[in-house]
Each structure stands twice: as structure tokens, then as C-alpha cells.
Amino acid sequence: MKQQTLAMAADQNAQYERYRKPTKRDVFLATMERIVPWTALCEVIEPHYPKAGNGRPPVGLERMLRMYFIQHWFNLADAACEDALLDSTALRRFVGIDLGRERVPDATTLLKFRRLLDEHKLGQALFAKVGEVLQAQGMKVGNGTIVDATIISAPSSTKNAQKERDPEMHQTRKGQQWYFGMKLHIGVDSKTGLAHSAVVTAANVHDKHPIPQLLHGREEKFYGDSAYASQQELVHAKAPMAQDMTNRRVQKGSVTEELERLTNRAKSRVRARVEHMFAVVKRLWGFDKVRYRGLAKNATRAFVALGLANIFLARGVLDGKVRP
């Protein structure tokens, strides 16, 4: 056992201060410590992670993964994440850093880790692995899928080194408002509310086009808002048994207006579960604006954010299984 340094002792003694109580951050990090499948996720990255050799030894894989997740949970840039670890005892304890013995991984190290994930498309692999772990815990993908899309804004200014907007982002109109950025399309299980598929496109791509990629093929019910109505051909190409449960546009003044509203309201009670996923990704994790240029880098962030959101939304079930 390593001898405790003064820095670590100071961090641990903070837990026994007379009037200290756990903050929301402390509770959140303790929960994530218990329920995130660290070993399984590290196994996804390990074949691509640098090995120790003649040069500078790499930072431990799980430590970098924990730092990377902190960046997602608290919506931090690389340098801001380094500063947060230097400043917060709770974050250092979560990552496992003793300032009396080692340095905090710097922003450049985190940047290289992100590029590694981008290069090997490990964001999608991590999202898939989370899905496998959740299914093994009993949260099976059911026979109903809810599809929806949300716009992630991008800077529209041309005041940058290239003197142009990001060429992979595009503009689209929603209602009377114009938006510039990308779209995150997701497929969510109608019972658990967990995402099982996702597609990232430019914002000008219509919601209907990624439908086949958002279905797993065994659906008996297909939910969506009115943007997905009358798309039975696309749906049945992937899920031939799926019943169309999309909301319909109400014809005002018709004799069936009230019945149509009641039918849409009943469908919306199920369809609302997809909004819980977007609330976590965009409101809690802060992914309502892109941080990087290009779709690929932001797609990696989107897939990882969805995987972490799945874990967060399933925390009641997962935490009950891991508690003694």
C-alpha cells in the first residue's frame, strides 16, 4: 500500500470537517462511481490505447476515461477540465489523483485522448457497449421505438481563421426561426426510455431520412411526431410489423377534431419519453451547442453523451443491483 502524502491526507480530511455535508456533485460522482461499467468500457478502448515503451509512459486508461467523462458531465473544454481537477477535491478523488505524488493530466493529454476516440470511432463503440451492459442487467430493447431529432447549434460567424462557417454544418428553418448546426436523430425504446440507436447529420437533413438506421427491425409500434407521419414505406422497409403510432396533424373545424386531439394526446404520453433523453443530453450535459468543427468530432461527443445519459436514466435499476 502506498504511503499517504500530505496532499491526499488534506483531501481526505475534508470529509470529516464537522459542518460539511455532501454536495450534489459529491452525490452524483459517488453514484457514477458505482454504476458506470468501467472495466467493460476500458476494454473497448484498450486495443487502441498507447502501450508503455521507451518514451513517456501513458496515463492510465481508466484515469483518462474518468477525466473524459467529467468533461462531458460538466460541459468543460480541455483546459477548463484540467483547471477543474486542480481546483476540486471531489473531482480529483473521483479520477484518483494525488497531487502530492502526480500531476493532473494536462489539456493536451486530454486532447490526444479525444482524437484517439475520434480516429477509431470509439464513441459509437462505447455507446454500443453501454447498451450491451444495460441489456445484460435486464433492460431489454422492447417492441416499440420512439424516434425524434433535435438541432445542435453551431457558430454561424465567419470571424475565424478560415473566414467561413463550418462547411459540414448547415442551416434549416423550424417554424419561423432559422438555425445553423447539426441534427442528432435518436431511436428510444418506448418502455425503458433508453436510446438504442442514433445518427448525426447536418441540420438541413429531413427527420425522415435516418428512420431505417434508428429502427432495430423487431418493432411492433413506431412512435414519432407529425414530421414522421406518412412514412410507412421507410418504416416497413426495416420493420415490416411496425404499427404507425405517429401523431397526426389535426384538421381544425372538422367533425373529428376532438377525437384526433385525444388520439394524439394518448400517443404523446408515450412519445414524451424521448424528450427525457434530450433533456439530459442538452440541459444536464450542456450539449446544446457544438464544441468542435466538423460532424465527426461532434458525433463522437454525441454518442458518448447518449451512452452516459442511458446510464444516468437507468441509475435506479443499476444502483439497486450494485448496492450490497
Secondary structure, 3 states (H helix, E strand, C coil): CCCCCHHHHHHHHHHHCCCCCCCHHHHHHHHHHHHCCHHHHHHHHHHHCCCCCCCCCCCCHHHHHHHHHHHHHCCCCHHHHHHHHHHCHHHHHHHCCCCCCCCCCCHHHHHHHHHHHHHCCHHHHHHHHHHHHHHHCCCCCCCEEEEEEEEEECCCCCCCCCCCCCCCCEEEEECCEEEEEEEEEEEEECCCCCEEEEEEEECCCCCCCCHHHHCCCCCCEEECCHHHCCCHHHHHHHCCCCEECCCCCCCCCCCCHHHHHHHHHHHHHHHCHHHHHHHHHHHHCCCCECCCCCHHHHHHHHHHHHHHHHHHHCHHHHHHHHCC
